[in-house]
Amino acid sequence: MKSTSRNTLAAALLAAGLAFTAAAPTASAADAGRQITPEMQQRMQSRQQARLDKMAERLQITAAQQDAWQAYVKVRKDMFDGSFTRAPKDADAATLARHRADRAAQMAQKLATLADATAKLQSALTPEQVKTLTDLTRHPMGHGKGKRGDFDGRGKRGDRGDRGDRNSRGGR
């Protein structure tokens, strides 16, 4: 069971990391002088809600599982509540490093909360639903291995085919 908890935590961390990475361009846009408009915020919230709705549909959440599901949804929505602030424009290198460390600590706390909510949700699910949750968490954007048009796990698009690994290509 300890291995399952680690796998769940790792999957949750991966999912949150991907979500954090997806949010990074928004922060960069704000740093460049652009602001997040209410319309942009609404679109992001709508996309997140659509992903959660699809996830609930795939999991086939029952009435008895609603409390655990709603707690999980709340934590997922709170992950990016706008609590991150930018460093001052005149910050020196040490201040920037400290600011980044503080942001990383905030994200680590949020990821720990997500891991706890995921564990509680998982304990309310059937074994089949747990498998689905694991798959959804492992591939949060729906990318499967080797599907044409999806990323192949190495940052490249397209079918992996029989290219093999690094060693089978002459050690390059």
C-alpha positions in Angstrom: 0.0 0.0 0.0 3.0 2.3 0.7 4.0 1.9 -3.0 0.5 2.9 -4.1 0.7 6.1 -1.9 4.0 7.0 -3.4 2.6 6.4 -6.9 -0.4 8.5 -6.2 1.8 11.3 -4.8 4.1 11.1 -7.7 1.2 11.2 -10.2 -0.4 14.1 -8.3 2.9 16.0 -8.3 3.4 15.4 -12.0 -0.1 16.6 -12.8 0.3 19.7 -10.7 3.7 20.3 -12.1 2.3 20.2 -15.6 -0.5 22.5 -14.6 2.0 24.8 -13.1 4.1 24.7 -16.3 1.0 25.5 -18.3 0.3 28.5 -16.1 3.9 29.8 -16.6 3.2 31.6 -19.9 0.5 33.6 -18.2 3.0 34.8 -15.6 5.5 35.6 -18.4 2.9 37.6 -20.2 2.2 39.6 -17.0 5.9 40.1 -16.5 6.1 41.5 -20.1 3.6 44.2 -19.1 0.4 42.4 -20.3 -2.3 41.8 -17.8 -4.6 38.8 -17.4 -7.9 40.1 -18.5 -11.2 39.0 -16.8 -12.0 37.2 -20.1 -8.7 35.3 -20.0 -9.3 34.3 -16.4 -12.8 33.2 -17.3 -11.5 31.0 -20.2 -8.9 29.4 -17.9 -11.6 28.6 -15.3 -13.9 27.3 -18.0 -11.2 25.0 -19.3 -10.3 23.7 -15.9 -14.0 23.1 -15.1 -14.4 21.2 -18.4 -11.4 19.0 -17.6 -12.8 18.3 -14.1 -16.3 17.5 -15.6 -14.7 15.1 -18.1 -12.7 13.5 -15.3 -15.9 13.0 -13.2 -17.6 11.5 -16.2 -14.7 9.1 -16.9 -14.6 8.2 -13.2 -18.3 7.7 -13.0 -18.5 9.4 -9.6 -21.5 8.0 -7.6 -23.6 9.9 -5.1 -21.8 8.1 -2.2 -18.4 9.5 -3.6 -19.6 13.1 -4.1 -18.1 14.4 -0.8 -14.6 13.1 -1.6 -14.9 14.3 -5.2 -16.0 17.8 -4.2 -13.1 18.1 -1.8 -10.7 17.0 -4.5 -12.3 19.5 -7.0 -11.9 22.4 -4.4 -8.2 21.6 -3.9 -7.6 21.4 -7.7 -9.3 24.8 -8.2 -7.4 26.4 -5.3 -4.1 25.3 -6.8 -3.9 28.5 -8.9 -5.8 31.0 -6.8 -3.6 34.0 -7.8 -1.7 34.0 -4.6 1.7 34.1 -6.3 3.2 37.5 -6.6 5.9 38.8 -8.8 9.3 39.9 -7.4 9.9 43.7 -7.5 11.4 44.9 -10.8 14.4 46.3 -8.9 15.1 43.1 -7.0 18.7 42.0 -6.8 19.9 38.4 -7.5 19.6 37.2 -3.9 16.1 38.7 -3.6 15.0 37.0 -6.8 16.4 33.7 -5.6 14.6 34.0 -2.3 11.4 35.0 -4.0 11.6 31.9 -6.3 12.3 29.7 -3.2 9.3 31.1 -1.4 7.1 30.4 -4.5 8.4 26.9 -4.7 7.6 26.4 -1.0 4.1 27.7 -1.6 3.6 25.3 -4.5 5.0 22.4 -2.5 2.4 23.0 0.2 -0.3 23.1 -2.4 0.9 19.9 -4.0 0.9 18.2 -0.6 -2.7 19.3 -0.1 -3.5 18.0 -3.5 -1.8 14.7 -2.7 -3.9 14.4 0.5 -7.1 15.2 -1.4 -6.2 12.7 -4.1 -5.5 10.0 -1.5 -8.9 10.6 0.2 -10.7 10.5 -3.2 -8.8 7.3 -4.1 -9.9 5.7 -0.9 -13.6 6.4 -1.8 -13.2 4.8 -5.3 -13.6 1.3 -6.6 -10.5 -0.5 -7.9 -11.6 0.2 -11.5 -12.1 3.9 -10.7 -8.7 4.0 -9.0 -7.1 2.7 -12.2 -8.9 5.3 -14.2 -7.8 8.1 -11.8 -4.2 6.9 -12.0 -4.4 6.9 -15.8 -6.0 10.4 -15.8 -3.3 11.6 -13.4 -0.5 10.1 -15.3 -1.7 11.6 -18.5 -3.5 14.8 -17.4 -3.8 16.3 -20.9 -4.9 13.0 -22.5 -1.7 12.3 -24.2 -1.1 8.6 -24.7 2.1 6.8 -25.5 2.7 6.4 -29.2 -0.5 7.8 -30.6 0.1 9.7 -33.8 -0.1 13.4 -33.2 0.6 13.1 -29.5 3.9 13.9 -27.8 6.0 10.8 -27.6 7.4 11.4 -24.1 10.6 12.9 -25.5 9.2 16.3 -26.4 8.6 15.3 -30.0 5.3 14.9 -31.9 4.4 11.9 -33.9 4.6 8.1 -33.9 7.6 6.7 -32.1 7.6 3.7 -34.3 10.5 1.2 -33.9 13.2 3.7 -33.4 14.3 2.1 -30.1 16.2 3.7 -27.4 19.5 5.6 -27.3 21.6 2.5 -27.1 20.0 0.9 -30.1 21.0 3.9 -32.2 24.7 3.4 -31.9 25.1 5.1 -28.5 24.5 8.6 -29.7 
